[in-house]
Amino acid sequence: MNLYRFSAPAAFYPIAGAWAPWFALGAAILTVLGLYIGFVVAPTDFQQGQAYRIIFIHVPSAWMSMFIWLVMTFWSILALALNTRLSAMMAQALAPTGAWMTFIALWTGAFWGRPTWGTYWAWDARMTSELILLFLYFGLIALRNAIDDPRRADRACAVFTIVGAVNIPIIYFSVQWWNTLHQGASVSLTAAPSMAATMVAGMLVMALAAWLYTIAVVLVRVRTIILERERGAAWIDASLIARRV
Amino acid sequence: MSATNQSQRESTAARNLAAVGDNASDRRADEAAVAYGVFAAIRWALVRDLRIAVRSRAELGVQVLFYAIVVSLFPLATSPERNLLQTLGPGVLWVAALLASLLSLPRLFASDFADGTLEQMAISPFPLSALVGGKILAHWLATGLPLALLAPLLGLQYALDGAALGIVAFSLLIGTPILSLVGAIGAALTLATRGGGSLLALLVLPLYVPVLIFGAGSADALRAGLSAAPNLSLLGAGLLVALVGAPLAAAAAVRIALD
């Protein structure tokens, strides 16, 4: 069977609909499992007390926030190189989730910082670059909304995504450089020397849950985008009628 | 569209046309253009845009004044205390340069886009990225270079000493071309979009962050008793990367806008 067939929105639409519930189910199960490990099984940290437990949400969302931009870059390159509609739709569907993940990472980071560092916000290199990443996500979404023609918006956003992908490592490096030059606030996040195995397990399970959640949400969102963009297409009428009967 | 706007556009178009072919140097450029080479394209766009810049120098003056005013506002908002000013100075000069660059970015493509010149460039046999590169170079010469030259004078308001003034001016000299190059991508992407100006800021300012950090950081390093060389080297590396990548990305964005 030729897999490229599914690059057509008409072929991908039913597949996405069939898969999304399974990914959502997997995400739900893993979230419950991960939170159980994180909040019940994992031991209390002897330095940070209970406050550290927010990392079970914080770290997976921070990972996803950066990883989603990479995935968007992949789809954007495909969209520009092969001019495939679905690739651009996937990139479009990923952006809001990426922005959410970045926001959650910042928000939970602030709540972790308050009891641990004694401040909601420090100009730590990672926090600063995460904040700039959030601005980039907002810029991307705003650019999409500012262009009426969806095909033109696809390609403009693809160019911006790729430029952003080149810039994100540079931003991260520059902020780190700036931070060491200033010897910043007296706080520094030197990773916990040796984490208990259960902590690592909880974090990995939650990271997997974040992946599955992202996939599920993106599949649902891309279906909506397909419906919106292809509303004039004959296959949509046919499939909707078929479902109703 | 109002009548004044219409006539303004016509006069812009006439000015651009006049800039294209009104004297001997242009005819020479046209003859060289037969090669359709990269350098001929860069030179043609550079000469043309510089000529337009010179003929609309009032706009350039406004941009430089904007820079001077923004820089002068910070002491009023904080304190005229010398130590504080010396700490703030390089950063203020850099942030103001970012904002001034941002204000000047729409000039880069907007009027050419409105009167169709950009479309003619895109369908010409010259490589579009080279034409865009020439436009960016002209934009920097007209808007970035004056800021770098003015910075030492404005730095005196912040009680900066000679070495700091030199570093700030030099870092702006290397850094402002990056602002023009990276900004060109944003300016091209926001052509024919709703809410152009603020969207441009949202797109471009996060991308400016590394330039700001290394630029303002060079004077900071000097204050801290370190060498400014690493910052300036990184800024130079950034300039090289932007020189290679930005014209291509900006040309791609222009083509998208012309669709």
Interface residues (C-beta under 8 A of the other chain):
Chain A: L80 I132 F135 L136 F138 G139 A142 L143 A146 I147 D148 D149 R151 R152 R155 A156 V159 F160 I162 V163 G164 V166 N167 I170 I171 F173 S174 V175 W177 W178 L181 H182
Chain B: V182 I185 L189 T190 A192 T193 R194 G195 G196 L199 L202 L203 L205 P206 L207 V209 P210 I213 F214 G217 D220 A221 A224 L226 L234 G238 G245 A249 A252 A253 I256 A257 D259
